[in-house]
Amino acid sequence: MTQIAIVVYPGFTALDFIGPYEVLHRLPDAEVRFVWHEPGPITADSGVLIVGATHSFAETPTPDVILVPGGMTTIEHARDEMLLDWVRSVHRTATWTTSVCSGSVILAAAGLLDGKRAASHWAALSMLKGLGAKPVGDERVVHEGQIVTSAGVSAGIDLALWLAGQIGGEHRHQLVPRRQRPGVVHGQEPVGVPVEGQPEVRAPGDDRHALARGGELRRNVAADRACADDCDVHRAIRTHPSGNNVDLTLIFVPQ
């Protein structure tokens, strides 16, 4: 079993951990824990979303993977000695210690990034430098030994996809790139526009063409047919240097 500990602290940014969570919790034999000082409700930076911490630091002494998200209160929590002590301790036995966005500031405050290259939100790069790290502003994911840091928000999904490959192995997942036609958003074909060699995709009701023009309802027929009911599909889109969208469809194949 792979135990994945995601730190949730008051003021975290939800997208920084929800994206990675949606990828990682579907790994075979994965156990995901949301950790904080004590179990209980934790409010995100929006002041509205509340996520439950499932376990305390004391209950989670040896996770295999640590993920620290960013948030508007990162600087405050970078002075939390209980959090920093836990990060230092679990890092010694963890396979991967990771962060998304300004979460790398917490890793740096714990002394884990001394002299190491690290990514973060662009606004936090100067803080990383002040804490002894070598800030990287032009890479989405930076890999330094067992430490992996990523830039803001959506880069966390890139990090999670990479981790999924490291944890699950090539025999447990496939990362399938597929070039898309110019103008196709999120690597999916618009409703009402047939995929080559596939029947037209129809939306419910009579307003399907209006939906197609608005681009609000889209579906990837090819991925649906390839997977059928035998696998879970997760998709991330990166912009290729050529300017074309590249659809990276992560397919977990049951064994």
Beta strands, then each sheet from edge to edge (+ up, - down):
strand 1: 2-7
strand 2: 30-36
strand 3: 40-43
strand 4: 50-53
strand 5: 55-56
strand 6: 65-68
strand 7: 96-100
strand 8: 117-119
strand 9: 134-136
strand 10: 141-144
strand 11: 147-150
strand 12: 173-179
strand 13: 189-190
strand 14: 218-219
strand 15: 232-239
strand 16: 245-252
sheet 1: 5+ 2+ 1+ 6+ 7+ 11+ 10-
sheet 2: 3+ 4-
sheet 3: 8+ 9+
sheet 4: 12+ 16- 15+
sheet 5: 13+ 14-
end
